[in-house]
Amino acid sequence: QTDVLGRIDFVNPAFENIIGRPTSDLQHTYLINGVFEADREAVLSGWKQSLRNKEVFRGRFRIPSQGERDLIWGDVMTSVIETPDKTLGSITVIRDVSRELEVEEALREEQQRAENILGVLQEGVLMVDIEGRIRFANQTACQFLGTEGDCAQQNFFDLVEIWSDDKLLTHNDFLTGGDIDSLYATLKNRNDGRYDIDLTVLHVRQGRYNERMVFVIRDDSERRRQEERLSWEATHDSLTHLLNRRAFSASLLKCQGEITEPAARSVLMLIDLDHFKPVNDEGGHLLGDDLLKRLADLFKDTVRQSDTVARLGGDEFGIILPMCGLERAEALAERIRERVEELRIEQDGRSFGVTASIGLTELVPGDRGPREVISRADEGSYTAKSRGRNAVVVVPAPS
C-alpha cells in the first residue's frame, strides 16, 4: 500500500519474499523505483492512462529482486484508494510469473522447433477438427492437397478424395473409425493431382467437442513402383518380357481349375525351336537374343489378347489358349509355324533363321495338374522333331 505520493506504507510477507527485502527497507520508498529501470517509462505511462480513465492499472513488467533471481517478472494490478472527499493512496497486488513465462517461452520454442521440423519433412502432416477444417498443415501437406501457399482453415475433405480398395473414404469414416497405422490408398486433389500414398491417422481427444485428427501422408509411389518392378521381374523373362515358367505354370493351373466342359476346350501349345544352336554358335549370342525377342513378338502378335504366352527356358515357348477348341488351335499353330519359318535375320551377308516343332493338347477335367498336360504337349513337340522338325503334332487327351 502507498500514500498519495506513491511512497510505500505497507507490504505483506509475500511481497517481502518476492523481492527479497524486508518491510523496514521498503517503507517510505517510492513504489515506482521498484520497477526495473528499462520498464519504468512504460509503466508510468500506463499508470497515468489508467488514472485518466479511472481504471485499475494492469501490467506485466520486470522488478529487481534480492532473492533467488536478480529480476523477476511481475503480473501487477494497482488501484487507487479513495473516499468521496479525497484520495488516500493506492494498493498494489503483484504475482511472480517468472516461472510461468519461462515455461511459456520454452513451449513456444518447442512448438517453433516442431513446426520447423514438420515444415521440411517429406511427409505431409496436417491436423483437422471434427468439421474437417484444417487447423495446421505443413508445406508438403498443402502440396498434396493442390493448394497454393497455406491451406489452413480450408476443409480437408473438400480439397481431396481418398480411395482405398476402390472405396471412397468419407469424413465420417475417419471420424468414427479408430487410429490407422498404415493404409495404402490413392489421394486425388481438386487440381486432378493423383498420389499413391501411405496414410496414418491419429485421433486426439476422440469423442470430445475439441477432438482433432492428425493425418500423416507419405508418397508411396516409388515403393509401389519398386514392388511392381520386383513382382514383374519374378514372373517375367528378362530377355523377351514374356511370362517365365513359374508364372506360366500358375496360369495353366488356374486355367485347369476353370474347366467346366464348355463347347470349346482350352488348349496348351508347346513350341520347341529347331536349329537354334547353330544361330548362337555361328551368328553369336547377340544375334540369338535378337531372334528370340523377335519370335516373342511374333507369338504375341499372332494369338489373342486373352491367350498366355511364356518363355519356358532356352528355346522353348508355351502358349495357353483358353476355350479355343482343338481345331482352331491347330490352325493357329500352323500359322505360327509358317511365320517362324519365314522369319530371317541378315548378318554379314548370311541369313539366319529357325523353324518350330509344335505340340498341342487339350485341357480336360481328368488332368491331375499342369505337369500331366505339359508332358502330353511335350510329347507332341518331340514327335514333330522325330518326323523331321518344322511340324505341328496333336496329342489327344485321355478320354
N, C-alpha and C positions, 0 to 999 in steps of 0.2 A: 504494500500500500504506500502511495506517495501523497505529499501535500500538494497544494495548488501550484507550486513552483517545480514539481516533478522530482522533489527530494524524497528519498526512501524513509518512511516512518517505521515500517514493519515488514519482516519476511518470516515465513514459516520454516520449519526444519527441512522440509522437502526442497525448498529453494536453496537453502544453505548447502545441501548435499549436491544439488545440480551444479552449482558454480564453485563449490569447494571453498567457500568463505563464510565466516561466522557473521551473525547479525551485527556484532559490535563494529566490524569493518565496513558494513554496508549502510548503517544508519546515517542519515543526513547527506549521503552522496546522491548525485543526480542519476536517475534511472537510465537516461539516455546514454550516459557514459559507460553503462554496462553492455552496450551494443558494440559489436565488432566495428572498428572504425570504417572499414570499407563499405559496410552496410548502413552506416548511421544516416547518411543523407536521404537514402530511400525510405528508411523507417520514419524519419521526421516528416517527410513529405506525405507519407501515408497517414500518419497521425493527425496532421493538420487537415487533410482532406476529410477524415472521419469526424473531426470536431466540427467542421463547417456543415457537414451533412447530419450532425448529431447522431452518428452511428457508432457502434462498437468497432474499435480498430482490431483487425486481424492481420497477422503477418507471420512469415517464416523467415528467420534470419539467424546469423551466427552470433554466438555470445562467448567471450573469453571465459575460461574456467581455470581454476587451480586444482581441479580434481584429476580424474584419470586422463582426461583429454584436455588439450590446450584450447580447443574450440569445440563448442557443441552447437548443434542445430536446435533451435527452439521453435516450437509451434506456439505462438503468443496471441493472447487476447487481452486487450486493455479497454476498460470502460470508465467513464467519468462518474465520480460520486458527487451528487449534488442534491440540494433541497430546493424548494421553491424560491428560497431567498438567496442562496449563494452556492458556489462550487466549493467542495471540501477537498478535492484532490482526485486521485484515480486508484483503481485497483487492477492489478495485472495478474493473469494466470499464465504460467508457462509450463509446457510439456517438452521434455527432452526427446526429440525424434531422430537423434543422430543414427542410432542403430537401425531404425526403420528405413531411413534414407539410404543407408549403406546396402541394406537388403534389396531395396527397390532398384538401386543402381546396378547391383550385381545381377538382378533378374533381367534388367534391361540389356545389360551386356551379353548375358547368356542368350536372350531372345535374338539380339542382333547377330550374335555368332551363329546361332541356329539358322536364322534366315539367310545369312551369307552362305552357309554350307548348303542349305536346301536350294539356294539360287543357282549354284554351279553344278548340282547333281544332274546326271544324265536322266535320272528317273523324274517323272512328273509327280509332284506332291501337291495335293490340294485338300482343303477342308471345307465341307459344306454343312449347312444347318438342316433341320428337318424339312424345310421347304425346298431344299436343293440349291439355295443361294450360296455362292462361293464366298467364304469368309477369308480364305488365304489360298494363294496358288503361287508356286514358283514359276520362273520363266519357261521352263521345259513343259510344265503342265499347260500353260497358255498356248504353247506351240502345238501340243497335241489337240487342243480344243479349236485351233484355227483362228484364234483371236489375235489382234494386233495390240501389243502393249499389255497392260494389266487387265486380267479378266475377272478380278474380284467384283463381287456384288451381282454378277450375272448368274443366271440359273444354269447349273451344270447340265441338267437333263434337257434343257432347251438347245444346248450347244452340240451335244453328241448323242449318238446311239451306240450302245454296247451290245454286241451279239455274241452268244456262246451256244454251240451246238444248234445253230440255225434258229435260236430263240432270242427275241429281243428282251433284254433285261430292263425292267422299268424302275422308276424311282421307288415304288412300293416294294419291289423285290429286294432292293438293297436295304431299305429302311427296316423292313420286318425280318429280314434274314440275319444270320449271325455273321461273325467275322469271317473273312475269306483270306486264306493264306496265300494261295496261288491259283488263279483262274486264267486259263488260256482263252482269250477272247479276241474279237475284232472290234476296233473302235472306228466309227465313222463320224467325222465332224461336218458342220454345215457348209464348209467350203469344199466338200467332196474329197477331203483327205481321208485316207484309209490306212489303219495301222494294225498289224498283228501285235497284240500286247499280252503281257503277263501282269495280271491285276491283283493287288492286295487291298482289302478293305478292312478298316478297323472302326469299331464303334466306341465313342467316348460318351459317358453318361447315358447309356442306352436306356430308353424308356422315359427319360425326363424331358421337361419342356426345353431345356437347353442342350439337348443331345447334339452331338456332332459326328459326322462320318469323315474319316480320313481315307482318301484314295491315293494309292501309290501305283503309278502307271510306268511300266517298263516296256521299251520297244523290244519285242520278241522276234522281229522279222529275221534277223541274222541267224538266231538259234534255229528257227524253223527251216530256214534255207539250208543250214548245215544238216539238220535232221533229214530233210527231204533228199539232200545230196547223198548222205550215208545210206538212206533207205534205197535210193536208186542204185547206188553202187553195189549194194548187197544183192540186188535182184537182176542186174543187167550185165551184159558182156561189154567190157570197156572198149573193145575194138569196133564192133558192129552196132552197138547200142540196142541190140535185141535182148530179150529176156535170157537169163542164163538157165542152166539145167535145174537148179533148185527151184526157181520161180516157175519154170515150165512144169515141173512135177507137181507143184502146188496147184497150178491151173488145171492140169489134167485130172488130179484128184477131185477138184471142185466140179469139173465137168462130169465126171463119173457119178458124183453124188446127186446130180440134177437129172439123171436119166429117168424118163417117165414113159418110155416106149412111144415116142412121137412118130408121126408118119415118116419123117426123115431122121435117121440116126446121125449122131456125131461121128466124125472120122478122125483118126490120127494118121498123119503123114510124116514119115522119116525120110530125109534126103541125105544121101552119102555121096560126096563129090568123087568123081573118077579122075585119076591122073593129076591130082593136086600137088603131090610131092615133086614132080618134075618142074612145076611152075616155081615152087620155092627154091629148088636146087639150082635151076638154070637162070631164072629171072631175078632171084633174090627175095628175101623176106618182105621187103617193102612192096614189091610187086604182088607177092602173095597176099599181103594185108589189104592192098588196094582191091584186089579181085574179090576177097571175102566181103569187103564193105559194099562193093557194087552188087554182089549177089544178095546180100541182106536187103538192099533197097529193092532189088528185083522181086524178091519174095513178098515184101510188104506191099509193093505196088500191084502185085497180081492177085492177092487174096482180098477178102472182105475186111472192113474195119473191125468186125466182131470176131475175126479169127485171131489166134495167138501164134506168133512166130518167135522162135528162140534159136540161139546157137547153143548146141549141147556140148560143144567142145571140138577143137581142131577143125575138121572139115565136115562136121555132121550138124545138120539142122533138123528142127522139128516144127510141125505146124498142127495146131488143133483146129478143126473145122466143126464148130457146133451146129447140130441139126442141118448138116449139109446134104446128107444122103450119099451113098457109095457111088452112084452113077455120076453125079455132079463132081464129086471129089476126084474121081478117076479122070474126068475131062480136065479138071483144074491141074492135076498132077502132070498130065500130058503137055498142057500149055507151059507149065513151069519147066518141064524137061526140055522143050523146044527152045524156050528163051535162054536157058542156061547154055545150051549148045551154041546158040547164036552169039553169045557174049564173048567178045575177043578184046584183048588189050595189046597194043603195039608197043614194043620197046626195042630200040637199037636194030630196027629192020626186021624184027621177029614178031610173030603173032602168038599170043598165049591164051589158052582157054581150058575149060574143063567140061565134062558132062556130068549127069546126075543119075544115080541109081536110086529109085524111089520105091519105098514100101508103104502100102496102105492097109488099114484095117479099121473095122467099125468098133465103136464102144458099145458093149452090151451089158445088161444087168448082171449077168453071171460073172463078170470080171471081178477078181478079188482085189485089184489095186492097179496103180499105174504100171508097175513092173511087168505084169502079165500082158497088158496092151502093148507096151513098148517092145516086149520080146517078140510079139507077132509082127509088128511093123518092121522090126529089125530083120526078121526072117525074110520079109519081102524084099528089103534092100539087098541082102546077101544073095538071094535068088537072082535078082536083077543083075548083080555083078557076075554071078556064075554063068549067066546067059550071054555075056559079052558086054555088060555095062550099058549105060545110056538107055534105061528102060524103066517102065512102071510095072510093079507086080502087086496084085491084091492078095492079101492073106485073109481068107474068110474067118470070121469069129466062130467059136464053137456054138452049136445050136443048143 
